[in-house]
Amino acid sequence: AVQVGDPFLEKSLIEACLEAFKTGAVVAAQDMGAAGITCSTSEMAAKGGVGIEFDLDKVPVRESGMVPYEYLLSESQERMLFVAQKGREQELIDIFHRWGLHAVVAGTVIEEPIVRILFKGEIAAEITATALADNTPIYHRELLTEAPEYAKKAWEWTADKLPKCTALGIEVKGEFQTWNQILLTLLDTPTIASKRWVYRQYDHQVQNNTVILPGGADAAVVRLRPLEPCQSSLANGLEVHPLAKGDLQRENAVSIASESKQEEEVIPLFTKAQGRETPKAYPPLSKKEAPLGMIPGVAATVDCNSRYVYLDPYEGAKAVVAEAARNLSCVGAEPLAVTDNLNFGSPEKPIGYWQLASACRGIADACRELGTPVTGGNVSLYNETVDAEGNPQPIYPTPVIGMVGLIPDLKKICGQAWLKKGDLIYVLGIGESSQNSELSSESSKIETSPTLGGSEYLAAIHGIVAGKPPRIDFELERKVQSVCRDGIRQGWVGSAHDCAEGGIAIALAECCISAKLGASIHLYPNSQHSQRWDELLFGEMGNCILVSVSPANEAAWTSYLQENLAASWQKIGLVDSTEGSLRVFTTDKEPLIEVTIAELGDRYYNAIERRIASV
């Protein structure tokens, strides 16, 4: 069974660690994740170029009769391993006790670069630290040299295979449906529908640092609480930090340990709560303000589109990373770093291994393009589900990307809701790229018009999972995101929302729903090729952001767009009256969509709750 996390205990541990770091008594620290004690001891020793002697008899446990194997590989939440300066162990233990946590001295740092495990006074295990941390065996499996048959067949699909459509609608499975009906159906799908039923069940305003409430923007925004820098008491002036992957911090850890390798103490924190009351001793907060009165914040988002990755693992994974960065840019945050959560089927099967390898390559290439290092992550393999006949099938490859970004000033952010009637609506990133993708195997230009391949519309309305998902032009992606961030920071952009699942029609509807304001939109087909109405409304693409701008800022904004985005933008409409409708017209003023905000909101907000109630 998977260990269940305890948020209260986790918060106590975080605060205790922050307080401990301020003392200067901590030489190194690492959380106990996968493989528990085995992983943390070997990695810390290997990174420091030293060894660790660890006594399992000192470890607090929940049950008796455990053998060394169970101690070493058991995983539980909310545990840390510290290296503390000799003689200051009790100082740290007292801090953790004040936070209701256990802390015990369970070993020492030794000069010999090995991990030595003691149990009942005898050596239970002994191995070179690097053998576990650095020199682990690598699987070498045969990788498909070309896409498997299922992908090739899916890529043959084109929009021409759908029934012809008009400005009124399209025939779906023998019945004619209007674009109004299709828009409402898409808003009702679990993928697109509001997740309010979920997030309203937990406290999303703990400590009152939440700046934008859930559902109000493309990314979560949280106020940064100022903290004083960690002060070191070492004579050599080195600051003490948690042991990390950076070269500078690794060198510091080695130099600290080398002064007295035999005397440093290893303190593992097995955090079983000693009481459920909130600790009375809170760590002190700094009163320092950010430079020039700015209040900094962080933004975070989690994204994935498993259908994209199933159809094209490489391009799909790139699209997932790009969307995460785009979501951060839509609130005014500069993307900083990534953590990945890779969920795949069996890597022992050729297709599963091809999906895993291709997706990892796509994530890596996208992160290089966006300058967002991967700080960590986890992997879950051999995942299966069952098809309609009950036969086991691998899950869609699902690389979930978590990304964090920095907001220099929380006074300069925005959400997805229109601000006021009369604001102008623009779409950024529309058009054909002038840049060939260096990461693509194709030499042709990347088409940045909406496509139905792999779209939510194609799957939810027509029951088809096929086509090529949108490809990302990273030169245009970077420009669009930069323009959006600059527009927010200059005060020109009042709202921003990326065009993702469901295309521009869904993005428009979500902005209207959030603001309870209507919009009057005129859509312009791509002049370079004939475009279907469903492609225009519900086609999906990368590089695309929807923004609204006050008429007072129009001149400055359009001048900036012309200078930085050339022709890759369009002004498509304006914000309408309160409690109005979303109205979408062709360039000939022929109506495509007209739905009231009340109808849109009912489908969007109540879809998941209705499904849960019917189970």
C-alpha positions in Angstrom: 0.0 0.0 0.0 1.1 3.5 -0.7 2.0 5.6 2.4 -0.6 8.3 3.1 0.9 11.7 3.6 0.1 13.8 6.7 0.0 17.5 5.6 0.0 18.7 9.2 3.1 16.7 10.0 4.7 17.8 6.7 4.2 21.4 7.5 5.6 21.0 11.0 8.7 19.3 9.5 9.2 22.0 6.9 9.0 24.7 9.6 11.3 22.8 11.9 13.9 22.3 9.1 13.8 26.0 8.3 14.4 26.9 11.9 17.2 24.3 12.2 19.0 25.7 9.1 19.1 29.1 10.6 21.2 27.8 13.5 24.2 27.0 11.3 24.4 23.6 13.0 23.2 21.7 10.0 26.0 20.5 7.6 23.7 18.7 5.2 20.1 17.5 4.8 18.1 15.2 2.6 14.6 14.0 2.6 13.9 10.2 2.8 12.1 9.3 -0.4 12.2 6.2 -2.5 14.1 3.3 -0.9 14.1 5.1 2.5 17.2 4.9 4.6 19.2 3.1 1.9 18.8 5.9 -0.6 19.3 8.8 1.7 22.4 7.5 3.4 24.2 6.3 0.3 23.4 9.5 -1.7 24.5 11.9 1.1 27.7 9.9 1.6 28.5 9.8 -2.1 27.9 13.5 -2.6 30.1 14.4 0.3 32.9 11.9 -0.6 32.7 10.4 2.8 31.0 7.4 4.5 28.2 6.8 7.0 27.9 4.3 9.8 24.3 4.0 10.7 22.7 2.1 13.6 19.2 0.7 12.9 18.6 0.0 16.6 18.3 3.8 17.1 15.5 4.2 14.5 12.0 4.8 15.9 9.6 2.2 14.4 5.9 1.6 14.4 6.1 -2.2 14.8 8.4 -4.7 16.4 10.2 -7.7 14.9 11.5 -5.9 11.8 14.6 -7.2 10.1 17.4 -5.0 8.6 16.0 -5.5 5.1 12.7 -3.9 6.2 14.4 -1.0 8.0 16.5 -0.2 4.9 13.8 -0.3 2.3 10.7 0.9 4.2 9.3 4.1 2.9 7.2 6.5 5.0 6.3 10.1 4.6 7.7 13.1 6.5 11.2 11.9 7.2 14.6 13.7 6.9 18.2 12.8 7.4 20.5 15.5 8.8 24.2 15.8 9.3 24.9 18.0 12.3 28.0 19.6 13.8 29.5 17.6 16.6 28.3 18.9 19.9 25.2 20.7 18.6 23.0 17.6 18.3 20.8 18.5 21.2 20.2 22.0 19.9 18.6 20.6 16.8 16.8 17.8 18.7 15.2 20.5 20.9 14.0 22.4 17.8 12.2 19.3 16.4 10.7 18.4 19.8 9.2 21.9 20.0 7.4 21.1 16.7 6.1 17.8 18.0 8.6 15.7 16.0 11.0 12.9 16.9 14.8 13.4 16.3 17.4 10.9 17.3 21.2 10.5 16.8 21.6 7.3 14.8 25.1 7.3 13.4 28.2 9.1 12.4 30.0 10.3 9.3 33.2 8.3 8.7 36.2 8.9 6.5 36.0 5.6 4.6 33.6 6.1 1.7 31.2 3.3 2.6 27.8 2.9 4.0 28.0 0.6 7.0 24.7 -0.6 8.6 24.7 -1.9 12.2 21.9 -4.0 13.7 21.9 -5.5 17.2 25.6 -4.7 17.6 26.7 -6.4 14.3 27.4 -5.3 10.8 24.3 -6.1 8.8 25.4 -4.5 5.5 28.4 -2.7 4.1 28.9 -1.3 0.7 30.7 1.5 -1.1 28.4 4.5 -1.2 29.0 5.2 -4.9 27.9 1.7 -5.8 24.4 2.6 -4.7 24.3 6.3 -5.6 26.3 6.6 -8.9 27.2 3.2 -10.3 23.8 1.5 -10.4 23.1 -0.8 -13.4 21.5 0.7 -16.5 18.8 -1.1 -18.5 19.8 -1.4 -22.2 16.6 -2.4 -24.1 16.1 -2.4 -27.8 14.5 0.9 -28.9 12.3 1.0 -31.9 13.9 2.9 -34.7 10.6 4.1 -36.1 7.2 4.8 -34.8 5.0 1.7 -34.1 2.1 0.8 -36.4 -0.6 2.3 -34.1 1.1 5.7 -34.3 1.6 5.6 -38.1 -2.0 4.6 -38.6 -3.2 7.4 -36.4 -1.0 10.0 -38.2 -2.7 9.2 -41.5 -6.0 10.7 -40.2 -6.9 14.2 -41.5 -9.8 16.5 -40.9 -11.1 15.7 -44.4 -12.4 12.4 -43.0 -14.9 14.2 -40.9 -18.3 15.2 -42.3 -18.4 18.6 -44.0 -19.5 21.4 -41.7 -21.1 24.8 -42.2 -21.4 27.9 -40.1 -24.5 26.3 -38.5 -22.8 23.1 -37.3 -21.9 19.5 -38.3 -23.4 16.1 -38.5 -22.3 13.9 -35.5 -23.0 10.2 -35.6 -26.0 10.7 -37.9 -27.5 13.7 -36.0 -26.9 17.4 -36.9 -25.4 19.4 -34.0 -25.0 23.1 -33.8 -21.8 24.7 -32.6 -23.7 25.9 -29.6 -24.5 22.3 -28.6 -21.0 21.2 -29.2 -19.6 24.0 -27.1 -21.8 23.1 -24.2 -21.0 19.4 -24.6 -17.2 20.1 -24.4 -17.7 22.3 -21.3 -19.4 19.3 -19.7 -16.4 16.9 -20.3 -14.3 16.0 -17.3 -11.2 17.2 -19.1 -12.5 20.7 -19.5 -15.1 21.1 -16.8 -14.3 23.1 -13.7 -12.6 21.1 -10.9 -14.4 23.2 -8.3 -16.1 20.1 -6.8 -12.6 18.9 -5.9 -10.8 22.0 -4.7 -13.7 23.3 -2.6 -13.2 20.3 -0.3 -9.9 21.4 1.0 -8.5 24.6 2.5 -6.8 26.5 -0.3 -6.1 29.6 1.8 -3.9 28.3 4.5 -1.9 31.1 6.1 -3.8 33.6 3.9 -0.9 33.6 1.3 -3.1 32.6 -1.6 -3.3 35.5 -4.1 -5.5 34.1 -6.8 -8.2 31.6 -5.8 -8.4 28.2 -7.5 -10.1 28.4 -10.9 -9.3 32.1 -11.3 -6.2 31.8 -13.4 -4.0 29.4 -15.4 -1.6 28.9 -12.4 -1.8 29.1 -8.7 -0.2 32.3 -7.2 1.1 32.4 -3.7 2.7 35.2 -1.8 6.3 34.6 -0.8 6.9 34.9 3.0 10.2 36.6 3.6 12.8 34.7 5.5 16.1 35.7 6.9 19.2 34.1 5.2 20.8 31.2 6.9 23.8 32.3 9.0 26.8 30.1 9.4 28.9 29.8 12.5 31.8 28.2 10.7 35.1 30.1 11.0 35.8 29.7 7.3 32.7 31.7 6.4 31.0 29.0 4.4 27.2 29.2 4.6 25.5 26.0 5.6 22.8 24.8 3.2 20.9 21.5 2.8 23.0 19.2 0.7 21.9 19.7 -2.9 22.9 18.8 -6.4 24.7 22.0 -7.2 28.5 21.8 -7.5 29.1 24.7 -5.2 27.0 23.2 -2.4 28.7 19.8 -2.9 32.1 21.4 -2.5 30.9 23.1 0.7 29.6 19.9 2.1 32.9 18.2 1.4 34.9 20.9 3.0 32.8 21.0 6.1 32.9 17.3 6.5 36.7 17.1 5.9 37.5 19.3 8.9 36.5 16.5 11.3 35.0 13.6 9.4 35.0 11.3 12.4 33.2 13.8 14.6 30.2 14.8 12.5 26.9 13.3 13.6 24.2 11.9 11.4 20.7 12.8 12.8 17.8 11.1 11.1 14.4 12.7 11.9 11.7 10.0 12.1 8.8 12.4 12.4 6.1 10.5 14.3 3.9 13.2 15.9 4.1 13.4 19.7 0.9 15.3 19.8 -1.6 16.8 17.4 -1.7 20.3 18.8 -0.1 23.1 16.8 3.4 23.9 18.3 3.5 27.0 20.4 7.0 28.0 19.3 6.8 29.5 15.8 9.9 30.3 13.8 10.6 34.1 13.7 9.6 35.9 10.5 11.7 38.6 8.9 10.2 42.0 8.6 12.4 42.9 5.6 10.5 44.1 2.6 11.3 43.3 -1.0 13.4 45.8 -2.9 11.6 49.0 -3.9 8.5 47.9 -2.1 7.8 45.0 -4.4 6.0 41.9 -3.0 7.3 38.8 -4.7 5.3 35.7 -5.3 5.5 32.2 -6.8 3.3 30.6 -9.4 2.8 26.9 -9.9 1.0 24.7 -12.4 0.6 21.0 -13.2 -0.2 20.0 -16.7 -0.5 17.0 -19.0 -2.2 15.9 -22.2 -1.9 12.1 -22.3 -3.8 11.9 -25.6 -1.1 14.0 -27.3 1.7 11.9 -25.8 -0.1 8.7 -26.9 -0.3 9.8 -30.5 3.2 11.3 -30.6 5.2 10.8 -27.4 8.0 13.2 -28.5 6.0 16.1 -29.8 3.3 15.5 -27.2 5.7 15.7 -24.3 7.2 18.9 -25.7 3.7 20.4 -25.9 3.0 19.5 -22.2 6.1 21.3 -21.0 5.3 24.3 -23.3 1.8 24.5 -21.9 3.0 24.5 -18.3 5.3 27.4 -19.1 2.5 29.2 -20.9 0.2 28.9 -17.9 2.8 30.5 -15.7 3.3 33.3 -18.2 -0.4 33.9 -18.2 -0.3 35.1 -14.6 2.9 37.1 -15.2 5.4 34.5 -13.8 8.8 33.7 -15.3 9.1 29.9 -15.6 12.0 28.6 -13.5 12.1 24.9 -13.0 10.3 21.6 -13.6 9.4 18.4 -11.7 8.1 15.5 -13.7 5.8 12.6 -12.8 6.1 9.9 -15.4 3.3 7.4 -15.6 3.7 4.7 -18.3 2.9 1.2 -19.1 5.5 -1.6 -19.2 9.0 -0.6 -20.5 9.6 -4.3 -21.2 7.2 -4.1 -24.2 8.7 -2.4 -27.3 5.9 0.1 -27.7 5.9 1.0 -24.0 9.7 1.6 -24.0 9.4 3.7 -27.2 6.8 5.8 -25.6 8.9 6.3 -22.4 12.1 7.1 -24.2 10.5 9.4 -26.7 8.6 11.3 -24.1 11.7 11.7 -21.9 13.6 13.1 -24.9 10.7 15.5 -25.6 10.7 16.7 -22.0 14.4 17.2 -22.1 14.4 19.1 -25.4 11.5 21.3 -24.3 13.2 22.1 -21.0 16.4 23.1 -22.8 14.4 25.4 -25.1 12.7 27.1 -22.2 15.6 27.1 -19.8 13.7 25.3 -17.1 15.9 22.6 -15.4 14.3 19.4 -14.0 14.9 19.5 -10.3 13.4 16.1 -9.6 10.5 13.8 -10.1 9.2 10.3 -9.9 8.3 7.4 -12.1 5.5 4.9 -12.1 5.7 2.1 -14.6 3.7 -1.1 -15.5 0.4 0.8 -15.2 -2.6 -0.9 -16.9 -6.3 -0.4 -17.3 -9.0 -2.4 -19.0 -10.7 -1.8 -22.3 -14.4 -2.0 -23.0 -14.2 -5.8 -23.3 -12.3 -6.1 -20.0 -9.0 -6.9 -21.5 -5.9 -5.4 -19.8 -4.3 -2.5 -21.7 -1.4 -0.1 -20.9 -2.5 3.3 -19.8 -2.0 6.3 -22.1 1.6 7.6 -21.5 1.1 10.3 -19.0 4.1 12.5 -18.2 2.7 15.1 -15.7 4.7 18.3 -15.6 4.8 20.5 -12.5 6.4 23.9 -13.1 7.1 26.8 -10.8 7.7 30.4 -11.8 8.7 33.6 -10.1 6.6 36.8 -9.9 8.7 39.8 -9.1 5.8 41.9 -8.0 2.4 40.6 -7.0 0.8 43.9 -7.9 1.5 43.0 -11.5 -0.4 39.8 -12.1 -3.7 38.9 -13.8 -6.2 36.1 -14.0 -8.3 34.7 -16.8 -11.5 36.7 -16.3 -12.3 39.7 -18.4 -12.0 42.9 -16.4 -14.6 45.2 -17.8 -17.0 45.9 -20.6 -15.5 47.4 -23.7 -12.0 45.8 -23.2 -10.4 44.6 -26.4 -9.7 40.9 -27.0 -6.5 39.7 -28.7 -5.2 36.3 -29.6 -1.4 35.9 -29.5 0.5 33.3 -31.5 -1.8 32.9 -34.5 -0.2 32.5 -37.9 2.5 30.5 -39.6 5.9 30.2 -38.0 8.9 31.6 -39.9 11.3 29.3 -38.0 12.1 25.7 -38.7 12.2 23.6 -35.6 15.7 22.3 -35.0 14.3 19.5 -32.8 12.0 18.2 -35.4 12.7 15.5 -37.9 10.7 17.4 -40.5 12.3 20.2 -42.4 9.0 22.0 -43.2 7.8 25.1 -41.4 5.8 24.5 -38.3 2.1 25.2 -38.9 0.7 27.2 -36.0 -2.9 27.3 -37.0 -5.4 25.2 -35.0 -5.5 21.5 -35.7 -8.1 18.8 -34.8 -5.4 16.1 -34.5 -5.5 14.7 -31.0 -8.0 17.3 -29.9 -10.7 17.1 -27.2 -13.3 18.0 -29.8 -12.3 15.0 -32.0 -12.3 12.6 -29.0 -15.3 13.8 -27.1 -17.6 14.7 -30.0 -16.7 12.2 -32.7 -15.1 9.5 -30.6 -11.9 9.5 -32.6 -8.4 9.5 -31.2 -6.2 10.1 -34.2 -4.2 12.6 -36.1 -1.0 14.4 -35.2 -1.1 16.6 -32.1 0.1 20.3 -32.4 3.8 20.8 -32.8 5.5 23.6 -30.8 7.5 26.3 -32.4 9.7 27.2 -29.5 11.0 30.5 -31.0 7.4 31.7 -31.3 6.5 30.1 -28.0 9.2 32.1 -26.2 8.1 35.3 -27.9 4.4 34.9 -27.1 5.1 34.1 -23.5 7.5 37.0 -23.2 5.1 39.4 -24.8 2.3 38.2 -22.4 4.5 38.7 -19.3 5.7 42.1 -20.5 2.1 43.2 -21.2 1.0 42.2 -17.7 4.0 43.9 -16.0 3.4 47.1 -18.1 -0.2 47.1 -17.0 -1.5 46.8 -20.6 -2.9 43.2 -20.2 -5.9 42.9 -17.9 -6.5 39.1 -18.4 -4.7 36.2 -20.0 -5.7 32.6 -20.7 -4.0 30.0 -22.8 -5.8 28.2 -25.6 -5.5 24.6 -24.8 -8.1 21.7 -24.8 -11.1 22.7 -26.8 -9.4 25.5 -28.7 -10.2 29.1 -28.8 -14.0 28.6 -28.3 -13.4 27.0 -24.9 -10.8 29.6 -23.9 -13.3 32.3 -24.7 -16.1 30.6 -22.8 -13.9 30.1 -19.7 -13.0 33.8 -19.7 -16.6 34.8 -20.0 -17.7 32.3 -17.2 -15.0 33.6 -14.8 -15.9 37.2 -15.4 -19.6 36.8 -15.8 -19.2 39.1 -18.8 -20.0 38.3 -22.4 -17.8 38.7 -25.5 -18.4 39.6 -29.1 -15.9 37.8 -31.3 -15.1 37.7 -35.0 -12.8 34.8 -36.1 -10.6 35.0 -39.1 -9.7 31.8 -41.0 -6.1 31.2 -42.0 -5.6 32.9 -45.3 -3.0 30.4 -46.4 -5.2 27.4 -46.5 -8.9 26.5 -46.4 -10.0 26.0 -42.8 -13.0 24.2 -41.5 -15.3 25.9 -38.9 -14.6 23.2 -36.3 -10.9 23.7 -36.8 -11.3 27.4 -36.2 -13.5 27.0 -33.1 -12.2 23.9 -31.4 -8.9 23.2 -33.1 -5.9 23.1 -30.7 -2.4 24.6 -31.0 0.6 25.6 -29.0 1.9 29.1 -28.7 -1.5 30.6 -28.3 -2.7 33.0 -25.5 -6.0 35.0 -25.3 -5.6 38.4 -23.6 -7.9 41.4 -23.0 -6.6 45.0 -23.0 -8.3 48.3 -22.0 -9.0 50.7 -25.0 -6.8 53.3 -23.2 -3.8 51.0 -23.7 -4.6 49.9 -27.2 -2.1 52.1 -29.0 0.9 51.2 -26.8 -0.1 47.5 -26.8 -0.5 47.2 -30.6 2.7 49.0 -31.2 4.5 46.6 -28.9 2.8 43.6 -30.6 3.9 44.8 -34.1 7.5 45.2 -32.9 7.7 41.9 -31.1 5.2 39.5 -32.7 5.1 40.8 -36.2 2.0 39.3 -37.8 1.5 36.5 -35.2 -1.5 38.1 -33.4 -5.0 39.2 -34.1 -7.6 41.5 -32.5 -10.7 39.4 -32.5 -13.4 41.2 -30.5 -14.4 43.0 -27.3 -15.9 42.3 -23.9 -19.7 42.6 -23.8 -22.2 43.5 -21.0 -22.7 41.8 -17.7 -24.7 38.6 -17.7 -24.6 38.7 -21.5 -23.6 36.0 -24.0 -20.6 34.6 -25.8 -21.2 35.5 -29.5 -18.9 34.3 -32.2 -19.2 35.5 -35.8 -17.5 34.8 -39.1 -15.8 37.6 -40.9 -19.0 38.0 -42.9 -20.9 38.6 -39.6 -22.6 35.2 -39.9 -23.3 33.8 -36.4 -21.4 30.7 -35.3 -22.0 30.6 -31.6 -24.4 32.5 -29.2 -24.8 31.0 -25.7 -25.6 32.8 -22.5 -23.1 33.0 -19.7 -25.7 31.2 -17.4 -25.8 28.2 -19.8 -22.0 28.1 -20.1 -21.5 28.4 -16.4 -24.0 25.6 -15.5 -22.3 23.1 -17.8 -18.8 24.1 -16.7 -19.3 24.3 -13.0 -21.7 21.4 -12.4 -20.4 18.7 -14.8 -18.3 16.8 -12.3 -20.8 17.1 -9.5 -23.6 15.7 -11.7 -21.4 12.7 -12.6 -20.5 12.0 -9.0 -24.1 12.2 -7.9 -25.1 9.7 -10.6 -22.7 7.1 -9.5 
